Amino acid sequence: CMPCPYGLDIPAILLHYNKCLNEGNMPGNTQDENYRKARQAFLVGYDRRVPKLRQANHCIGCGQCTPHCPQQINIPKELHRIDRDVEALKQNKISI
């Protein structure tokens, strides 16, 4: 999937998101007592692992990465989903 012509760090984006999902570290329902801590840990971890200019919100959906994915993931679709989740977390409006 690399290099992305727009500079996104696709592997780092997917790695952070999937790692949090697989380890059960995704912020869940806003009513959960651990939500605030999980939300902060996810967002801080994302910013530390993926530089701001290389994050999912910069994906324009050109699709140049998709044919290169050995797992045949629709990368633009996944990046837009991740960006939607990240933005919802930033606005404190998520229930994953």
Residue pairs with C-beta under 8 A, 6 or more apart in sequence:
1 10
1 11
1 65
1 66
1 68
1 69
1 75
2 10
2 11
2 65
2 68
4 10
4 64
4 65
5 62
5 64
6 58
6 59
6 60
6 62
7 53
7 54
7 58
8 54
8 55
8 56
8 58
8 59
8 79
9 50
9 51
9 54
9 55
10 65
10 75
10 79
12 49
12 50
12 54
13 50
13 54
13 55
13 56
13 79
13 82
14 73
14 78
14 82
15 49
16 45
16 46
16 49
16 50
17 46
17 82
17 85
19 25
20 26
20 42
20 45
25 38
25 41
25 42
26 38
26 42
26 96
27 35
27 38
27 39
27 42
27 89
27 94
27 96
28 34
28 35
28 38
28 95
28 96
29 35
29 95
30 92
30 93
30 94
30 95
32 38
39 89
39 92
39 94
42 89
43 86
43 89
43 90
46 55
46 86
55 83
55 86
56 79
56 80
56 82
56 83
56 86
57 83
57 86
57 87
59 76
59 79
59 80
59 83
61 76
61 80
62 76
63 75
63 76
65 75
65 76
66 73
66 74
66 75
66 76
69 75
85 94
85 96
88 94
